[in-house]
Structure formats: C-alpha cells, structure tokens
Amino acid sequence: MDLVGILEQGLIASLVAMGVFISFRVIDLPDLTPDGSYVLGGAVTVAFMYAGLPWILCMILGGLMAGFFGIITALIHNKLKVNSLLASILVMTMLYSINIRVMNGPNVSVPKEITAQQEAQYTEKTKLDDLLGMSSLNESQTNLQTNETKKTLSPFRENSGYNSTILIASVVFVSALLTIIFLRTELGIALRGYGGNKAGIKNLGMNPEIMSIIGLFLGNFFAGLSGSLFSMYGGFSDVNMGQGIVVTSLAAVILGEIIFGRLNLFYNMLCPIIGAVVYQFLLALAMRYGYIIGFQSSDMKLITALFIIIVIGLRRVEFKKWLSLKTSE
C-alpha cells in the first residue's frame, strides 16, 4: 500500500472538504455546486496550461472560475428566492455542459510540452466560429506561432524539481491558514454569524445576501482548487470526476468532527483536513482488503451515504436525549 500516495490524495481531497465545510457548516447553506465546480477547476487549469501559463497561475485561475459559479448559485438563491439546494443543482447541471466546452470534449490530458500544432488542435474551429467571425482570427494566430514551442511544466511531472507531498501539503496549509485568519476578521465573524442566525445579521447592519455570496464563493473556490490539483496530479481532467464529491467531502467533514469536533480548534478547520486524509486511508483499506467480506469498489458510494445517515441519526438521538434532560431539570 502506497501510504505517501494515499496521503497526497487525501490532502488534495481535503481542499474540497474545506469548501463543503464552509458552505454546510460555516454559512449553513447546502450547496451541490462543487460537483461541477470541482471539474471546472481542473478543466480551466488544463486549458490555461495549453495556453502556456505557469501552473500556479493556472491553478489560481481554476479556483477563481469555480468560485465565480458559487456566486451564480448565491445570486439565484438571493434574487430569485430559490432554495439554495435547488439553485446549486441548476448550476451544477449547467456546469456539466460548460466543462465539456472548456475541455473541448469529455476529458483532456495535462500537457507536458505544447507546440503550436497541438495548441491549434486543442482550439480547433467550431461551427460557432464562422457565425462569430472568429475563423480568420484563429488562422492568423496559428500562423504566428508556426514553429513556436511552449513548455508548461506540471509540478507533478517526473523530474519537475518539486516534491509532490510537500507541494500539496503547502497548498493545503496556506489555504487553511488564510481561511482561519479571514474568519478572525470582522467580515469573517459576520460570516459565521450569518451561518448561526441569518435573520439576525441584519441587526448588525450587514447585508445577508453579501454573506451568502462570499461563503459560496469561498466554498467553490476551494473545490476548484482541489479539482485543479487533482487534474495536475492525475494528468487529466474528466467531466465525471466530480460526481458525488459533495457527499464524499461531507463524510470527510463528519469524520473530522468525530475526531476533533469537541476540541473546537481553529474554528474546526482541522476537521475537513484530517477527515479527508482519514477517509482516504479507509477507502484504500476497503479497496485492498474488502474482498474478504465481498466488498466491491462500486459499494463505496453506498457505504459513504449510509455512514452519513447513521451519524446524523445518532446525533439526532443524542440531541433528543439532551433536550429531554434539560426539560426534566
């Protein structure tokens, strides 16, 4: 069992778990947009890598684009008074088609070295180009780059000079640290207050719609950042790679809360990180030794969903017991 590889994948997954933690726990707005924005982060990253941009800039742009669609979800929720869950499902559905457009297909591999010919193939003319008058522009750009070679080094490419574990851990550490610092600011306190009492935030003179926009932007930004890292790590981006990522991340958050929840350290930001790593180790164990009890890889989604249901059910029972004790006193 490759423990280092499991740790790396767990750390990558912890970023999207942080995003789910912000939307489900911090601002208390259920959001399924990450199922699509996770893929968008990877798709945008690969597209910009084909354009020859540095990988770190591609990763940030992928996260920002994913965060933008979190804003779209918030606007549908606020302006059209649509339930946040339904609004996120609508945006997630849109993102399926948008991701295919961005990748120019259902999947695309991360480039190692790009020539003008490969770039032209990636951005080949579509039927819409003739209508928009862009065909001549594409041809002129291709002619200008005839023998030009662009090199985009993925940080996870062999002999790239990067240690993948340290790199992923650094991205996660910086992301968590900046989020913790932000939650200590006046705006961060207001964001947490919005999650606790959405109506009461108005008494502080703050617009609750702004709070939801900021929260869903951050949640999807981290999802896009995770998808970007995963695409570079795995060497590809696929339109289905985000399927069920919200449920998986929620299971990771719950695992982290079981381990660290009572300590309330750093606004519980350790919960999604530790939970995602633990979940990845449990997944690896199930894949390796699950055959003994007849477990199949396709059963993992079922087990994850059942785990969430059981934990929520146990917490509800505990809450009712605590409530009955309080009323009896």
C-alpha positions, -999 to 999 in steps of 0.1 A, spaced: 0 0 0 14 33 -11 10 54 21 25 85 6 2 84 -24 -28 79 -1 -17 109 20 -13 131 -11 -47 122 -24 -62 128 10 -47 162 12 -60 171 -23 -95 159 -12 -92 180 19 -94 212 -1 -128 204 -15 -138 192 20 -129 226 33 -152 241 7 -180 219 17 -173 227 54 -177 264 47 -210 260 28 -226 234 51 -212 244 84 -199 280 84 -228 296 65 -253 267 67 -263 268 30 -264 233 14 -246 236 -19 -241 209 -46 -223 232 -70 -189 217 -61 -199 186 -80 -195 208 -111 -170 235 -99 -145 208 -89 -144 196 -125 -144 232 -138 -113 240 -117 -94 211 -134 -107 219 -168 -98 256 -167 -64 247 -153 -56 223 -182 -69 248 -207 -46 276 -194 -17 251 -193 -23 246 -230 -20 284 -234 15 282 -218 7 299 -185 26 288 -153 10 260 -134 5 281 -102 -14 308 -122 -35 281 -139 -44 267 -105 -55 301 -91 -75 309 -122 -92 275 -120 -102 282 -84 -114 317 -92 -135 305 -121 -151 278 -98 -157 304 -72 -175 326 -98 -201 298 -102 -206 298 -65 -216 334 -68 -240 324 -96 -256 300 -72 -258 326 -45 -274 351 -69 -301 326 -80 -308 318 -43 -310 355 -33 -326 373 -63 -350 346 -75 -357 333 -40 -349 297 -50 -339 272 -23 -301 270 -22 -301 233 -28 -322 237 -60 -301 267 -71 -269 246 -68 -284 217 -87 -293 241 -116 -258 255 -116 -242 220 -113 -263 209 -143 -251 239 -164 -215 232 -154 -217 197 -170 -221 213 -204 -197 242 -197 -170 218 -186 -172 199 -218 -170 232 -237 -139 242 -217 -122 208 -223 -134 206 -259 -146 171 -251 -155 149 -221 -119 147 -210 -84 161 -217 -49 152 -206 -25 176 -189 2 188 -214 39 182 -209 51 201 -239 30 222 -263 37 230 -299 17 254 -320 2 225 -339 -10 208 -307 -25 241 -295 -43 246 -328 -57 211 -324 -69 218 -289 -86 250 -300 -99 237 -333 -126 257 -351 -162 250 -341 -194 257 -360 -199 289 -339 -166 304 -351 -180 311 -386 -211 327 -372 -190 349 -348 -164 357 -375 -135 341 -355 -122 317 -381 -98 342 -396 -85 352 -362 -77 316 -352 -59 311 -385 -38 342 -381 -28 332 -345 -18 298 -357 3 312 -384 21 335 -360 30 305 -338 41 281 -365 73 268 -352 70 280 -316 72 256 -287 57 263 -254 67 243 -223 44 241 -194 59 220 -166 34 203 -143 46 203 -107 38 166 -105 57 157 -137 87 135 -133 120 155 -128 100 187 -124 120 196 -94 90 195 -70 83 172 -41 46 164 -46 39 157 -10 55 190 2 38 209 -26 3 196 -19 7 200 19 19 236 14 -11 245 -7 -35 230 19 -16 247 48 -16 281 32 -53 277 22 -63 267 58 -41 294 74 -56 322 52 -91 309 59 -85 309 97 -71 344 95 -101 355 75 -126 340 100 -109 361 127 -116 393 108 -148 414 112 -161 401 79 -153 366 89 -171 369 122 -201 383 103 -199 353 80 -200 329 110 -228 350 125 -248 346 92 -245 309 95 -258 309 130 -286 334 125 -294 346 90 -321 370 101 -301 384 130 -272 395 108 -294 424 95 -294 439 130 -257 444 127 -263 465 96 -249 439 72 -265 425 40 -271 388 44 -270 384 6 -234 395 6 -226 370 32 -241 341 12 -222 353 -19 -188 354 0 -195 320 16 -205 302 -16 -176 318 -35 -151 305 -9 -167 270 -9 -165 266 -46 -131 283 -48 -116 256 -27 -135 229 -47 -120 244 -79 -85 245 -63 -89 208 -53 -100 199 -89 -71 218 -103 -45 200 -81 -62 166 -88 -60 172 -126 -23 181 -125 -17 152 -101 -36 126 -121 -25 140 -155 -61 145 -168 -94 163 -163 -127 144 -168 -162 156 -169 -173 129 -144 -145 132 -119 -166 154 -96 -196 130 -94 -206 126 -57 -177 148 -45 -200 167 -21 -212 135 -4 -177 122 -1 -165 156 13 -193 157 38 -184 123 50 -148 135 55 -160 166 74 -181 143 97 -152 120 103 -130 150 112 -157 163 136 -159 129 153 -121 131 158 -116 169 165 -151 184 168 -152 186 206 -119 204 207 -131 233 185 -96 241 173 -91 269 147 -128 272 141 -129 234 133 -109 240 101 -88 209 110 -119 187 107 -121 186 69 -83 182 65 -79 154 90 -112 138 80 -103 138 43 -70 121 50 -86 95 73 -114 89 47 -88 83 20 -69 58 42 -102 39 50 -110 39 13 -76 24 5 -81 -3 32 -115 -11 18 -102 -14 -17 -73 -36 -6 -89 -59 19 -126 -55 13 -128 -85 -10 -126 -107 22 -162 -97 31 -173 -94 -5 -168 -57 -8 -166 -41 -43 -152 -7 -53 -187 3 -65 -201 -2 -30 -181 28 -16 -207 54 -25 -234 33 -8 -213 29 23 -204 66 24 -241 76 22 -251 51 49 -223 63 71 -236 99 69 -272 88 76 -261 68 106 -240 96 121 -268 121 116 -293 97 131 -271 91 162 -266 129 166 -304 134 165 -309 108 192 -282 124 213 -298 158 209 -332 145 219 -318 128 250 -300 161 259 -332 181 253 -353 157 275 -327 160 303 -329 198 301 -367 199 302 -368 175 332 -345 198 351 
